[in-house]
């Protein structure tokens, strides 16, 4: 337990609903996640001059990835926004891991679509086979498969 932290809540069901991913260009992000990965658009919201779009894999409609502009938080200074842009450019900000039954087929499909290959399929000592790509905004996406599946 973390020093000073309260004990965990028991008997309460906690589930992930949303995660956010900073993207430079919403159209490019949609083109990649919807058209290449086959994700479905769940929400498309315009609020206070900012547009947010969420997508999810068809098999997990209740878990949404929300695309937002870098540094959209009202408290972010221009320097903060620039730091976020710099981290995105280096591929050091966003990271998502997806599970698949066929890492090699996923790799071939995404590579054929022209995505930036970060790691070709490889068997890892941890018991998975995985590959990685950069999305159009530099976010790192891993696609992992358990060995023998």
VMD Tcl script that builds the backbone (N, CA, C; Angstrom):
set m [mol new atoms 447]
animate dup $m
set s [atomselect $m all]
$s set {name element resname resid chain x y z} {
  {N N UNK 1 A 0.842 -1.178 0.000}
  {CA C UNK 1 A 0.000 0.000 0.000}
  {C C UNK 1 A 0.888 1.243 0.000}
  {N N UNK 2 A 0.450 2.268 -0.655}
  {CA C UNK 2 A 1.170 3.534 -0.704}
  {C C UNK 2 A 1.083 4.185 0.676}
  {N N UNK 3 A 2.225 4.612 1.234}
  {CA C UNK 3 A 2.186 5.257 2.552}
  {C C UNK 3 A 1.217 6.434 2.562}
  {N N UNK 4 A 0.346 6.466 3.557}
  {CA C UNK 4 A -0.621 7.552 3.695}
  {C C UNK 4 A -1.891 7.372 2.890}
  {N N UNK 5 A -1.950 6.317 2.064}
  {CA C UNK 5 A -3.147 6.097 1.246}
  {C C UNK 5 A -4.180 5.319 2.039}
  {N N UNK 6 A -5.432 5.571 1.712}
  {CA C UNK 6 A -6.527 4.844 2.334}
  {C C UNK 6 A -6.576 3.432 1.750}
  {N N UNK 7 A -7.079 2.472 2.503}
  {CA C UNK 7 A -7.250 1.124 1.953}
  {C C UNK 7 A -8.190 1.167 0.755}
  {N N UNK 8 A -8.041 0.204 -0.155}
  {CA C UNK 8 A -8.896 0.183 -1.342}
  {C C UNK 8 A -10.343 -0.070 -0.967}
  {N N UNK 9 A -11.228 0.391 -1.837}
  {CA C UNK 9 A -12.655 0.211 -1.637}
  {C C UNK 9 A -12.989 -1.233 -2.010}
  {N N UNK 10 A -13.620 -1.950 -1.110}
  {CA C UNK 10 A -14.004 -3.321 -1.419}
  {C C UNK 10 A -15.479 -3.369 -1.765}
  {N N UNK 11 A -15.815 -4.318 -2.615}
  {CA C UNK 11 A -17.210 -4.487 -3.002}
  {C C UNK 11 A -17.695 -3.473 -4.013}
  {N N UNK 12 A -16.802 -2.671 -4.560}
  {CA C UNK 12 A -17.175 -1.668 -5.557}
  {C C UNK 12 A -16.563 -2.072 -6.891}
  {N N UNK 13 A -17.358 -2.089 -7.914}
  {CA C UNK 13 A -16.903 -2.460 -9.248}
  {C C UNK 13 A -16.332 -1.226 -9.948}
  {N N UNK 14 A -15.035 -1.199 -10.162}
  {CA C UNK 14 A -14.386 -0.100 -10.881}
  {C C UNK 14 A -13.994 -0.597 -12.264}
  {N N UNK 15 A -14.407 0.140 -13.296}
  {CA C UNK 15 A -14.113 -0.236 -14.670}
  {C C UNK 15 A -13.642 0.982 -15.443}
  {N N UNK 16 A -12.733 0.768 -16.349}
  {CA C UNK 16 A -12.254 1.845 -17.204}
  {C C UNK 16 A -13.341 2.208 -18.210}
  {N N UNK 17 A -13.614 3.496 -18.362}
  {CA C UNK 17 A -14.608 3.963 -19.323}
  {C C UNK 17 A -13.954 4.755 -20.459}
  {N N UNK 18 A -13.021 5.643 -20.111}
  {CA C UNK 18 A -12.385 6.516 -21.096}
  {C C UNK 18 A -10.890 6.608 -20.819}
  {N N UNK 19 A -10.140 6.799 -21.874}
  {CA C UNK 19 A -8.766 7.250 -21.750}
  {C C UNK 19 A -8.591 8.310 -22.831}
  {N N UNK 20 A -7.699 9.241 -22.618}
  {CA C UNK 20 A -7.506 10.314 -23.597}
  {C C UNK 20 A -6.185 10.142 -24.320}
  {N N UNK 21 A -6.163 10.588 -25.546}
  {CA C UNK 21 A -4.983 10.520 -26.379}
  {C C UNK 21 A -4.870 11.848 -27.120}
  {N N UNK 22 A -3.758 12.528 -26.946}
  {CA C UNK 22 A -3.540 13.786 -27.661}
  {C C UNK 22 A -3.220 13.483 -29.118}
  {N N UNK 23 A -3.872 14.200 -30.027}
  {CA C UNK 23 A -3.629 14.027 -31.460}
  {C C UNK 23 A -3.445 15.393 -32.118}
  {N N UNK 24 A -2.539 15.449 -33.086}
  {CA C UNK 24 A -2.281 16.693 -33.815}
  {C C UNK 24 A -3.414 17.031 -34.772}
  {N N UNK 25 A -3.933 16.013 -35.435}
  {CA C UNK 25 A -4.924 16.221 -36.488}
  {C C UNK 25 A -6.042 15.201 -36.306}
  {N N UNK 26 A -7.221 15.677 -35.966}
  {CA C UNK 26 A -8.351 14.796 -35.693}
  {C C UNK 26 A -8.716 13.951 -36.919}
  {N N UNK 27 A -8.664 14.533 -38.097}
  {CA C UNK 27 A -8.980 13.793 -39.322}
  {C C UNK 27 A -8.021 12.642 -39.558}
  {N N UNK 28 A -6.731 12.886 -39.359}
  {CA C UNK 28 A -5.739 11.808 -39.493}
  {C C UNK 28 A -5.968 10.716 -38.462}
  {N N UNK 29 A -6.242 11.122 -37.222}
  {CA C UNK 29 A -6.479 10.136 -36.158}
  {C C UNK 29 A -7.692 9.274 -36.501}
  {N N UNK 30 A -8.777 9.914 -36.930}
  {CA C UNK 30 A -9.971 9.152 -37.305}
  {C C UNK 30 A -9.682 8.212 -38.470}
  {N N UNK 31 A -8.948 8.706 -39.457}
  {CA C UNK 31 A -8.603 7.871 -40.602}
  {C C UNK 31 A -7.834 6.626 -40.195}
  {N N UNK 32 A -6.952 6.774 -39.235}
  {CA C UNK 32 A -6.162 5.634 -38.775}
  {C C UNK 32 A -6.988 4.694 -37.902}
  {N N UNK 33 A -7.579 5.211 -36.844}
  {CA C UNK 33 A -8.275 4.356 -35.881}
  {C C UNK 33 A -9.564 3.759 -36.445}
  {N N UNK 34 A -10.289 4.527 -37.236}
  {CA C UNK 34 A -11.546 4.029 -37.801}
  {C C UNK 34 A -11.282 3.185 -39.045}
  {N N UNK 35 A -10.524 3.723 -39.994}
  {CA C UNK 35 A -10.386 3.069 -41.292}
  {C C UNK 35 A -9.331 1.966 -41.316}
  {N N UNK 36 A -8.269 2.098 -40.553}
  {CA C UNK 36 A -7.219 1.082 -40.534}
  {C C UNK 36 A -7.473 0.046 -39.432}
  {N N UNK 37 A -7.746 0.517 -38.200}
  {CA C UNK 37 A -7.945 -0.412 -37.088}
  {C C UNK 37 A -9.377 -0.926 -36.974}
  {N N UNK 38 A -10.317 -0.272 -37.651}
  {CA C UNK 38 A -11.704 -0.734 -37.629}
  {C C UNK 38 A -12.493 -0.311 -36.399}
  {N N UNK 39 A -12.019 0.718 -35.688}
  {CA C UNK 39 A -12.721 1.189 -34.499}
  {C C UNK 39 A -13.978 1.953 -34.914}
  {N N UNK 40 A -14.921 2.026 -33.989}
  {CA C UNK 40 A -16.174 2.730 -34.244}
  {C C UNK 40 A -16.178 4.068 -33.517}
  {N N UNK 41 A -16.720 5.094 -34.190}
  {CA C UNK 41 A -16.856 6.414 -33.568}
  {C C UNK 41 A -18.014 6.343 -32.589}
  {N N UNK 42 A -17.777 6.770 -31.350}
  {CA C UNK 42 A -18.806 6.727 -30.302}
  {C C UNK 42 A -19.398 8.108 -30.039}
  {N N UNK 43 A -18.558 9.128 -29.969}
  {CA C UNK 43 A -19.018 10.490 -29.716}
  {C C UNK 43 A -18.236 11.446 -30.591}
  {N N UNK 44 A -18.885 12.527 -30.965}
  {CA C UNK 44 A -18.250 13.607 -31.716}
  {C C UNK 44 A -18.845 14.889 -31.144}
  {N N UNK 45 A -18.076 15.573 -30.301}
  {CA C UNK 45 A -18.592 16.690 -29.520}
  {C C UNK 45 A -17.791 17.959 -29.800}
  {N N UNK 46 A -18.497 19.053 -29.986}
  {CA C UNK 46 A -17.887 20.379 -30.114}
  {C C UNK 46 A -18.303 21.164 -28.879}
  {N N UNK 47 A -17.314 21.659 -28.109}
  {CA C UNK 47 A -17.628 22.409 -26.899}
  {C C UNK 47 A -16.580 23.491 -26.694}
  {N N UNK 48 A -17.042 24.705 -26.534}
  {CA C UNK 48 A -16.151 25.841 -26.289}
  {C C UNK 48 A -15.031 25.924 -27.323}
  {N N UNK 49 A -15.385 25.680 -28.577}
  {CA C UNK 49 A -14.427 25.801 -29.663}
  {C C UNK 49 A -13.463 24.642 -29.825}
  {N N UNK 50 A -13.629 23.588 -29.028}
  {CA C UNK 50 A -12.752 22.415 -29.115}
  {C C UNK 50 A -13.601 21.212 -29.473}
  {N N UNK 51 A -13.103 20.394 -30.391}
  {CA C UNK 51 A -13.809 19.185 -30.812}
  {C C UNK 51 A -13.129 17.965 -30.209}
  {N N UNK 52 A -13.934 17.100 -29.603}
  {CA C UNK 52 A -13.461 15.826 -29.077}
  {C C UNK 52 A -14.192 14.719 -29.816}
  {N N UNK 53 A -13.473 13.679 -30.154}
  {CA C UNK 53 A -14.075 12.504 -30.777}
  {C C UNK 53 A -13.602 11.291 -29.997}
  {N N UNK 54 A -14.525 10.354 -29.742}
  {CA C UNK 54 A -14.114 9.117 -29.079}
  {C C UNK 54 A -14.396 7.933 -29.985}
  {N N UNK 55 A -13.522 6.940 -29.898}
  {CA C UNK 55 A -13.643 5.706 -30.674}
  {C C UNK 55 A -13.441 4.534 -29.735}
  {N N UNK 56 A -13.864 3.361 -30.196}
  {CA C UNK 56 A -13.599 2.149 -29.428}
  {C C UNK 56 A -13.597 0.954 -30.359}
  {N N UNK 57 A -12.895 -0.103 -29.945}
  {CA C UNK 57 A -12.970 -1.338 -30.725}
  {C C UNK 57 A -14.411 -1.856 -30.696}
  {N N UNK 58 A -14.895 -2.436 -31.785}
  {CA C UNK 58 A -16.265 -2.949 -31.808}
  {C C UNK 58 A -16.548 -3.937 -30.667}
  {N N UNK 59 A -15.543 -4.693 -30.244}
  {CA C UNK 59 A -15.743 -5.686 -29.184}
  {C C UNK 59 A -15.745 -5.072 -27.790}
  {N N UNK 60 A -15.398 -3.786 -27.675}
  {CA C UNK 60 A -15.372 -3.101 -26.378}
  {C C UNK 60 A -16.021 -1.725 -26.474}
  {N N UNK 61 A -17.311 -1.659 -26.763}
  {CA C UNK 61 A -17.952 -0.363 -26.945}
  {C C UNK 61 A -17.986 0.498 -25.690}
  {N N UNK 62 A -17.812 -0.110 -24.527}
  {CA C UNK 62 A -17.867 0.669 -23.289}
  {C C UNK 62 A -16.511 1.232 -22.865}
  {N N UNK 63 A -15.452 0.932 -23.616}
  {CA C UNK 63 A -14.137 1.519 -23.343}
  {C C UNK 63 A -13.816 2.439 -24.519}
  {N N UNK 64 A -13.742 3.740 -24.240}
  {CA C UNK 64 A -13.560 4.705 -25.318}
  {C C UNK 64 A -12.214 5.413 -25.223}
  {N N UNK 65 A -11.616 5.626 -26.388}
  {CA C UNK 65 A -10.403 6.425 -26.515}
  {C C UNK 65 A -10.858 7.787 -27.017}
  {N N UNK 66 A -10.597 8.825 -26.235}
  {CA C UNK 66 A -11.021 10.177 -26.583}
  {C C UNK 66 A -9.832 10.918 -27.182}
  {N N UNK 67 A -9.996 11.393 -28.410}
  {CA C UNK 67 A -8.965 12.192 -29.059}
  {C C UNK 67 A -9.163 13.649 -28.670}
  {N N UNK 68 A -8.086 14.299 -28.283}
  {CA C UNK 68 A -8.164 15.712 -27.933}
  {C C UNK 68 A -6.913 16.424 -28.412}
  {N N UNK 69 A -7.012 17.731 -28.629}
  {CA C UNK 69 A -5.837 18.500 -29.037}
  {C C UNK 69 A -4.790 18.493 -27.915}
  {N N UNK 70 A -3.511 18.601 -28.268}
  {CA C UNK 70 A -2.463 18.640 -27.246}
  {C C UNK 70 A -2.642 19.834 -26.306}
  {N N UNK 71 A -2.537 19.591 -25.016}
  {CA C UNK 71 A -2.599 20.672 -24.034}
  {C C UNK 71 A -3.929 21.368 -23.955}
  {N N UNK 72 A -5.028 20.648 -24.202}
  {CA C UNK 72 A -6.347 21.257 -24.231}
  {C C UNK 72 A -6.795 21.734 -22.844}
  {N N UNK 73 A -6.193 21.233 -21.808}
  {CA C UNK 73 A -6.569 21.626 -20.441}
  {C C UNK 73 A -6.472 23.134 -20.282}
  {N N UNK 74 A -7.496 23.724 -19.682}
  {CA C UNK 74 A -7.536 25.189 -19.518}
  {C C UNK 74 A -6.339 25.713 -18.727}
  {N N UNK 75 A -5.786 24.895 -17.835}
  {CA C UNK 75 A -4.663 25.330 -17.015}
  {C C UNK 75 A -3.317 25.214 -17.701}
  {N N UNK 76 A -3.300 24.687 -18.918}
  {CA C UNK 76 A -2.035 24.507 -19.626}
  {C C UNK 76 A -1.547 25.842 -20.196}
  {N N UNK 77 A -0.322 26.171 -19.881}
  {CA C UNK 77 A 0.287 27.393 -20.413}
  {C C UNK 77 A 0.807 27.131 -21.825}
  {N N UNK 78 A 1.147 28.192 -22.562}
  {CA C UNK 78 A 1.761 27.982 -23.876}
  {C C UNK 78 A 3.026 27.115 -23.785}
  {N N UNK 79 A 3.807 27.266 -22.730}
  {CA C UNK 79 A 5.009 26.447 -22.554}
  {C C UNK 79 A 4.630 24.980 -22.323}
  {N N UNK 80 A 3.552 24.761 -21.562}
  {CA C UNK 80 A 3.068 23.392 -21.345}
  {C C UNK 80 A 2.646 22.759 -22.664}
  {N N UNK 81 A 1.900 23.533 -23.461}
  {CA C UNK 81 A 1.434 23.010 -24.753}
  {C C UNK 81 A 2.613 22.669 -25.661}
  {N N UNK 82 A 3.634 23.509 -25.636}
  {CA C UNK 82 A 4.821 23.244 -26.455}
  {C C UNK 82 A 5.548 21.997 -25.967}
  {N N UNK 83 A 5.637 21.827 -24.649}
  {CA C UNK 83 A 6.288 20.633 -24.094}
  {C C UNK 83 A 5.531 19.375 -24.514}
  {N N UNK 84 A 4.200 19.437 -24.498}
  {CA C UNK 84 A 3.390 18.299 -24.922}
  {C C UNK 84 A 3.630 18.003 -26.394}
  {N N UNK 85 A 3.637 19.047 -27.220}
  {CA C UNK 85 A 3.922 18.879 -28.655}
  {C C UNK 85 A 5.284 18.224 -28.866}
  {N N UNK 86 A 6.293 18.672 -28.118}
  {CA C UNK 86 A 7.639 18.114 -28.246}
  {C C UNK 86 A 7.663 16.629 -27.873}
  {N N UNK 87 A 6.982 16.269 -26.792}
  {CA C UNK 87 A 6.919 14.865 -26.373}
  {C C UNK 87 A 6.186 14.017 -27.406}
  {N N UNK 88 A 5.110 14.559 -27.978}
  {CA C UNK 88 A 4.377 13.833 -29.011}
  {C C UNK 88 A 5.254 13.603 -30.235}
  {N N UNK 89 A 5.990 14.624 -30.631}
  {CA C UNK 89 A 6.856 14.517 -31.802}
  {C C UNK 89 A 7.894 13.416 -31.621}
  {N N UNK 90 A 8.358 13.235 -30.395}
  {CA C UNK 90 A 9.354 12.200 -30.090}
  {C C UNK 90 A 8.715 10.834 -29.843}
  {N N UNK 91 A 7.382 10.757 -29.832}
  {CA C UNK 91 A 6.703 9.495 -29.571}
  {C C UNK 91 A 6.777 9.071 -28.117}
  {N N UNK 92 A 6.891 10.044 -27.213}
  {CA C UNK 92 A 7.084 9.737 -25.800}
  {C C UNK 92 A 5.869 10.015 -24.924}
  {N N UNK 93 A 4.750 10.356 -25.514}
  {CA C UNK 93 A 3.627 10.766 -24.677}
  {C C UNK 93 A 2.566 9.685 -24.543}
  {N N UNK 94 A 1.892 9.338 -25.609}
  {CA C UNK 94 A 0.799 8.380 -25.530}
  {C C UNK 94 A 1.249 6.966 -25.828}
  {N N UNK 95 A 0.662 6.006 -25.123}
  {CA C UNK 95 A 0.966 4.593 -25.352}
  {C C UNK 95 A -0.275 3.777 -25.025}
  {N N UNK 96 A -0.682 2.929 -25.967}
  {CA C UNK 96 A -1.811 2.034 -25.768}
  {C C UNK 96 A -1.375 0.619 -26.117}
  {N N UNK 97 A -1.937 -0.363 -25.422}
  {CA C UNK 97 A -1.630 -1.769 -25.683}
  {C C UNK 97 A -2.945 -2.483 -25.990}
  {N N UNK 98 A -2.990 -3.156 -27.122}
  {CA C UNK 98 A -4.156 -3.917 -27.548}
  {C C UNK 98 A -3.802 -5.400 -27.568}
  {N N UNK 99 A -4.765 -6.239 -27.262}
  {CA C UNK 99 A -4.589 -7.685 -27.293}
  {C C UNK 99 A -5.202 -8.205 -28.587}
  {N N UNK 100 A -4.521 -9.164 -29.203}
  {CA C UNK 100 A -5.001 -9.759 -30.438}
  {C C UNK 100 A -4.758 -11.264 -30.415}
  {N N UNK 101 A -5.499 -11.982 -31.245}
  {CA C UNK 101 A -5.282 -13.422 -31.396}
  {C C UNK 101 A -4.233 -13.721 -32.455}
  {N N UNK 102 A -3.875 -12.712 -33.274}
  {CA C UNK 102 A -2.930 -12.946 -34.363}
  {C C UNK 102 A -2.080 -11.702 -34.602}
  {N N UNK 103 A -0.999 -11.594 -33.863}
  {CA C UNK 103 A -0.097 -10.444 -33.946}
  {C C UNK 103 A 0.444 -10.251 -35.365}
  {N N UNK 104 A 0.800 -11.352 -36.023}
  {CA C UNK 104 A 1.402 -11.244 -37.357}
  {C C UNK 104 A 0.409 -10.722 -38.392}
  {N N UNK 105 A -0.840 -11.157 -38.323}
  {CA C UNK 105 A -1.854 -10.659 -39.260}
  {C C UNK 105 A -2.128 -9.185 -39.022}
  {N N UNK 106 A -2.190 -8.785 -37.750}
  {CA C UNK 106 A -2.390 -7.373 -37.419}
  {C C UNK 106 A -1.225 -6.552 -37.960}
  {N N UNK 107 A -0.017 -7.045 -37.760}
  {CA C UNK 107 A 1.165 -6.334 -38.246}
  {C C UNK 107 A 1.094 -6.143 -39.759}
  {N N UNK 108 A 0.811 -7.205 -40.494}
  {CA C UNK 108 A 0.756 -7.114 -41.950}
  {C C UNK 108 A -0.297 -6.105 -42.411}
  {N N UNK 109 A -1.465 -6.128 -41.776}
  {CA C UNK 109 A -2.552 -5.215 -42.151}
  {C C UNK 109 A -2.171 -3.754 -41.904}
  {N N UNK 110 A -1.647 -3.471 -40.719}
  {CA C UNK 110 A -1.326 -2.074 -40.377}
  {C C UNK 110 A -0.113 -1.584 -41.167}
  {N N UNK 111 A 0.867 -2.448 -41.369}
  {CA C UNK 111 A 2.036 -2.067 -42.178}
  {C C UNK 111 A 1.604 -1.756 -43.608}
  {N N UNK 112 A 0.715 -2.571 -44.177}
  {CA C UNK 112 A 0.230 -2.352 -45.544}
  {C C UNK 112 A -0.513 -1.031 -45.675}
  {N N UNK 113 A -1.096 -0.547 -44.562}
  {CA C UNK 113 A -1.805 0.732 -44.579}
  {C C UNK 113 A -0.845 1.919 -44.513}
  {N N UNK 114 A 0.448 1.632 -44.330}
  {CA C UNK 114 A 1.453 2.690 -44.346}
  {C C UNK 114 A 1.807 3.282 -42.993}
  {N N UNK 115 A 1.371 2.645 -41.908}
  {CA C UNK 115 A 1.696 3.161 -40.573}
  {C C UNK 115 A 3.186 2.992 -40.285}
  {N N UNK 116 A 3.680 3.852 -39.415}
  {CA C UNK 116 A 5.095 3.813 -39.051}
  {C C UNK 116 A 5.378 2.606 -38.141}
  {N N UNK 117 A 6.205 1.686 -38.628}
  {CA C UNK 117 A 6.573 0.501 -37.851}
  {C C UNK 117 A 7.594 0.901 -36.788}
  {N N UNK 118 A 7.272 0.602 -35.549}
  {CA C UNK 118 A 8.195 0.866 -34.442}
  {C C UNK 118 A 8.887 -0.420 -33.988}
  {N N UNK 119 A 8.180 -1.563 -34.150}
  {CA C UNK 119 A 8.757 -2.851 -33.785}
  {C C UNK 119 A 8.046 -3.940 -34.578}
  {N N UNK 120 A 8.809 -4.735 -35.295}
  {CA C UNK 120 A 8.225 -5.878 -35.995}
  {C C UNK 120 A 7.845 -6.945 -34.974}
  {N N UNK 121 A 6.979 -7.892 -35.342}
  {CA C UNK 121 A 6.571 -8.922 -34.383}
  {C C UNK 121 A 7.776 -9.678 -33.815}
  {N N UNK 122 A 7.748 -9.851 -32.506}
  {CA C UNK 122 A 8.836 -10.539 -31.813}
  {C C UNK 122 A 8.280 -11.253 -30.584}
  {N N UNK 123 A 8.856 -12.420 -30.275}
  {CA C UNK 123 A 8.495 -13.138 -29.059}
  {C C UNK 123 A 9.270 -12.529 -27.904}
  {N N UNK 124 A 8.547 -12.105 -26.890}
  {CA C UNK 124 A 9.152 -11.469 -25.721}
  {C C UNK 124 A 9.351 -12.496 -24.602}
  {N N UNK 125 A 10.359 -12.278 -23.742}
  {CA C UNK 125 A 10.582 -13.196 -22.612}
  {C C UNK 125 A 9.391 -13.258 -21.647}
  {N N UNK 126 A 8.537 -12.252 -21.675}
  {CA C UNK 126 A 7.387 -12.206 -20.768}
  {C C UNK 126 A 6.257 -13.148 -21.188}
  {N N UNK 127 A 6.415 -13.820 -22.338}
  {CA C UNK 127 A 5.385 -14.763 -22.772}
  {C C UNK 127 A 4.407 -14.204 -23.779}
  {N N UNK 128 A 4.740 -13.091 -24.409}
  {CA C UNK 128 A 3.869 -12.533 -25.438}
  {C C UNK 128 A 4.643 -12.359 -26.736}
  {N N UNK 129 A 3.909 -12.288 -27.803}
  {CA C UNK 129 A 4.459 -11.888 -29.103}
  {C C UNK 129 A 3.818 -10.550 -29.382}
  {N N UNK 130 A 4.631 -9.544 -29.693}
  {CA C UNK 130 A 4.033 -8.234 -29.933}
  {C C UNK 130 A 4.742 -7.486 -31.036}
  {N N UNK 131 A 4.062 -6.441 -31.490}
  {CA C UNK 131 A 4.604 -5.524 -32.482}
  {C C UNK 131 A 4.138 -4.136 -32.079}
  {N N UNK 132 A 4.726 -3.121 -32.696}
  {CA C UNK 132 A 4.354 -1.757 -32.330}
  {C C UNK 132 A 4.382 -0.842 -33.543}
  {N N UNK 133 A 3.484 0.144 -33.502}
  {CA C UNK 133 A 3.377 1.159 -34.547}
  {C C UNK 133 A 3.238 2.524 -33.900}
  {N N UNK 134 A 3.594 3.551 -34.659}
  {CA C UNK 134 A 3.296 4.919 -34.272}
  {C C UNK 134 A 2.039 5.345 -35.006}
  {N N UNK 135 A 1.103 5.967 -34.297}
  {CA C UNK 135 A -0.081 6.486 -34.977}
  {C C UNK 135 A 0.293 7.815 -35.642}
  {N N UNK 136 A -0.599 8.447 -36.386}
  {CA C UNK 136 A -0.238 9.679 -37.088}
  {C C UNK 136 A 0.255 10.818 -36.186}
  {N N UNK 137 A -0.057 10.770 -34.884}
  {CA C UNK 137 A 0.403 11.809 -33.957}
  {C C UNK 137 A 1.615 11.383 -33.141}
  {N N UNK 138 A 2.153 10.214 -33.423}
  {CA C UNK 138 A 3.334 9.753 -32.701}
  {C C UNK 138 A 3.044 8.938 -31.456}
  {N N UNK 139 A 1.766 8.661 -31.173}
  {CA C UNK 139 A 1.435 7.803 -30.039}
  {C C UNK 139 A 1.857 6.379 -30.363}
  {N N UNK 140 A 2.392 5.673 -29.390}
  {CA C UNK 140 A 2.893 4.322 -29.575}
  {C C UNK 140 A 1.787 3.314 -29.298}
  {N N UNK 141 A 1.567 2.408 -30.244}
  {CA C UNK 141 A 0.529 1.391 -30.120}
  {C C UNK 141 A 1.167 0.013 -30.195}
  {N N UNK 142 A 0.974 -0.773 -29.147}
  {CA C UNK 142 A 1.445 -2.159 -29.127}
  {C C UNK 142 A 0.272 -3.088 -29.405}
  {N N UNK 143 A 0.552 -4.153 -30.119}
  {CA C UNK 143 A -0.424 -5.200 -30.398}
  {C C UNK 143 A 0.200 -6.495 -29.910}
  {N N UNK 144 A -0.410 -7.100 -28.896}
  {CA C UNK 144 A 0.214 -8.211 -28.205}
  {C C UNK 144 A -0.646 -9.471 -28.241}
  {N N UNK 145 A 0.023 -10.598 -28.312}
  {CA C UNK 145 A -0.617 -11.910 -28.362}
  {C C UNK 145 A 0.132 -12.833 -27.415}
  {N N UNK 146 A -0.612 -13.601 -26.620}
  {CA C UNK 146 A 0.035 -14.576 -25.751}
  {C C UNK 146 A 0.650 -15.656 -26.595}
  {N N UNK 147 A 1.858 -16.141 -26.237}
  {CA C UNK 147 A 2.494 -17.251 -26.976}
  {C C UNK 147 A 1.559 -18.447 -27.014}
  {N N UNK 148 A 1.546 -19.128 -28.134}
  {CA C UNK 148 A 0.758 -20.343 -28.264}
  {C C UNK 148 A -0.719 -20.121 -28.499}
  {N N UNK 149 A -1.134 -18.882 -28.727}
  {CA C UNK 149 A -2.553 -18.624 -28.980}
  {C C UNK 149 A -2.761 -18.126 -30.374}
}
mol reanalyze $m
mol bondsrecalc $m
mol representation Tube
mol addrep $m
